[in-house]
Amino acid sequence: MEGTVTELELIVQAARLVVSTRFASSTLLVQRLHVSQGEANQILSRLVHCQVIAPATSGRTHSVLTTSQQLPGVIDEFVARG
């Protein structure tokens, strides 16, 4: 991808990734989105805040709450909020 990816674009990419894989972890985001560990944690926090994923419980990964059918509406909301 050319140029700088915006925070919104990263969040949308992350939402698509976790919904399609039904798995959410910072390691997944670091490997697939090529972001730092800190950025991955911030993205996960945003996805928790927007209820795409549930907060992680001790020693476990995040549960994915959003379905693929719900994802377009979630993305529209991300874009509307900026």
VEXRO-235447 format. One record per residue: residue number from 1; residue in one letter; x negated, y, z negated of N, C-alpha, C in turn. Coordinates in steps of 0.1 Angstrom, whole numbers, plus 5000, padded with zeros to 4 digits. Atoms other than C-alpha are relative to their C-alpha. Layout:
REC num residu n_xx n_yy n_zz ca_xx ca_yy ca_zz c_xx c_yy c_zz
REC NUM      A    X    Y    Z     X     Y     Z    X    Y    Z
...
END
This chain:
REC num residu n_xx n_yy n_zz ca_xx ca_yy ca_zz c_xx c_yy c_zz
REC   1      M 4992 4988 5000  5000  5000  5000 4991 5012 5000
REC   2      E 5008 4988 4999  4986  5034  5010 5004 5010 4990
REC   3      G 4997 4989 5009  4984  5063  4986 5002 4995 4986
REC   4      T 4997 5003 5014  4993  5065  4950 5014 4995 4998
REC   5      V 4987 5005 5003  5022  5045  4937 5005 5008 4988
REC   6      T 4994 4992 5011  5045  5066  4915 5004 4990 4989
REC   7      E 4995 5008 5011  5056  5054  4881 5014 4994 5003
REC   8      L 4987 5005 4996  5092  5050  4894 4998 4988 5009
REC   9      E 5003 5011 4991  5079  5028  4922 4995 4988 4993
REC  10      L 5005 5012 5008  5060  5006  4898 5011 4994 4992
REC  11      I 4989 5006 5009  5090  5002  4875 5010 4992 5009
REC  12      V 4991 5007 4991  5112  4993  4905 4993 4986 5005
REC  13      Q 5008 5012 4996  5085  4968  4917 5000 4990 4989
REC  14      A 5000 5009 5012  5083  4953  4882 5013 4994 4998
REC  15      A 4987 5005 5002  5120  4950  4879 5003 4989 5010
REC  16      R 4998 5010 4990  5122  4932  4912 4993 4987 4997
REC  17      L 5008 5012 5003  5094  4909  4902 5005 4992 4988
REC  18      V 4995 5008 5011  5107  4899  4868 5013 4994 5002
REC  19      V 4987 5006 4997  5142  4894  4881 4999 4988 5009
REC  20      S 5002 5011 4990  5130  4873  4910 4993 4988 4994
REC  21      T 5007 5011 5006  5107  4852  4889 5006 4995 4987
REC  22      R 4994 5003 5012  5129  4852  4858 4990 4999 4988
REC  23      F 5011 5000 5009  5097  4858  4838 4994 5014 4999
REC  24      A 5006 4986 5002  5083  4890  4822 4989 4999 4990
REC  25      S 5011 4999 5009  5049  4894  4807 4990 5011 5006
REC  26      S 5010 4990 4996  5021  4920  4808 4990 4993 5009
REC  27      T 5010 5007 4991  4998  4894  4824 5005 4999 5014
REC  28      L 4994 5001 4987  5022  4889  4853 4999 5014 5007
REC  29      L 5000 4986 4994  5024  4927  4859 4986 5004 5003
REC  30      V 5014 4996 4997  4986  4931  4857 4996 4992 5012
REC  31      Q 5005 5008 4988  4980  4903  4882 5008 5003 5013
REC  32      R 4993 4998 4988  5008  4910  4906 5001 5015 5005
REC  33      L 4999 4986 4996  5011  4948  4905 4987 5008 4999
REC  34      H 5013 4994 5001  4974  4955  4899 5000 5012 4992
REC  35      V 5000 4989 5010  4979  4977  4869 4992 4996 4988
REC  36      S 5008 5003 5013  4960  4980  4836 5009 4994 4990
REC  37      Q 4992 5006 5011  4971  4962  4805 5009 5010 4993
REC  38      G 4992 4989 5006  4982  4995  4790 5012 5004 5009
REC  39      E 4989 4996 4991  5003  5004  4821 5010 4989 5000
REC  40      A 4991 5011 5000  5018  4969  4821 5009 5000 4987
REC  41      N 4992 4999 5012  5029  4973  4785 5010 5012 5000
REC  42      Q 4991 4989 4999  5044  5007  4792 5012 4997 5009
REC  43      I 4990 5004 4990  5063  4993  4822 5010 4990 4993
REC  44      L 4992 5010 5007  5076  4964  4800 5009 5008 4990
REC  45      S 4992 4992 5009  5087  4990  4774 5012 5007 5007
REC  46      R 4989 4993 4992  5107  5009  4801 5011 4990 5004
REC  47      L 4990 5011 4996  5123  4976  4813 5008 4996 4988
REC  48      V 4992 5003 5012  5133  4968  4777 5010 5011 4997
REC  49      H 4992 4989 5002  5147  5003  4773 5012 5000 5009
REC  50      C 4989 5000 4989  5168  4999  4805 5007 4987 5000
REC  51      Q 4993 5013 5002  5179  4964  4794 4999 4991 5012
REC  52      V 5003 5010 4990  5163  4946  4823 4995 4988 4994
REC  53      I 5005 5011 5008  5145  4925  4798 5003 5002 4985
REC  54      A 4999 4998 5015  5149  4918  4761 4987 5002 4994
REC  55      P 5013 4999 5007  5123  4927  4736 4994 4986 4997
REC  56      A 5007 5013 5003  5097  4899  4731 5001 4997 4985
REC  57      T 5000 5004 5014  5100  4879  4700 4986 4994 4997
REC  58      S 5013 5003 5003  5069  4868  4682 4995 4988 5007
REC  59      G 5006 5011 4993  5047  4847  4704 5007 4995 5012
REC  60      R 4992 5004 4988  5072  4845  4732 5001 5011 5010
REC  61      T 4999 4990 4989  5077  4863  4765 5014 5006 4999
REC  62      H 4988 4993 5000  5105  4886  4772 5011 4992 5008
REC  63      S 4989 5007 4992  5139  4871  4783 5005 5010 5010
REC  64      V 4995 4992 4989  5151  4885  4816 5016 5001 4999
REC  65      L 4986 4998 5002  5186  4900  4811 5008 5003 5013
REC  66      T 4994 4995 4988  5193  4914  4846 5000 4989 5010
REC  67      T 4999 5010 4989  5205  4891  4874 4997 5006 5013
REC  68      S 5003 4995 4987  5196  4894  4910 5012 5008 5006
REC  69      Q 4988 4993 4995  5232  4905  4917 5001 5014 4993
REC  70      Q 4999 4988 5007  5229  4933  4891 4988 5010 5004
REC  71      L 5013 4992 4997  5194  4945  4903 5002 5012 5009
REC  72      P 4999 4988 4992  5205  4969  4931 5006 5011 4992
REC  73      G 4994 4990 5008  5227  4988  4906 4990 5006 4990
REC  74      V 5011 4996 5009  5198  4989  4881 4990 5009 5007
REC  75      I 5009 4992 4993  5175  5002  4907 5006 5014 5004
REC  76      D 4993 4987 4997  5200  5029  4918 5000 5009 4988
REC  77      E 5001 4992 5013  5201  5040  4881 4986 5005 4998
REC  78      F 5014 4996 5002  5163  5041  4879 4998 5013 5009
REC  79      V 5003 4990 4991  5162  5063  4910 5008 5013 4996
REC  80      A 4991 4988 5004  5191  5086  4898 4994 5007 4988
REC  81      R 5006 4994 5012  5173  5091  4865 4986 5006 5003
REC  82      G 5013 4995 4996  5140  5098  4883 4989 4995 4991
END
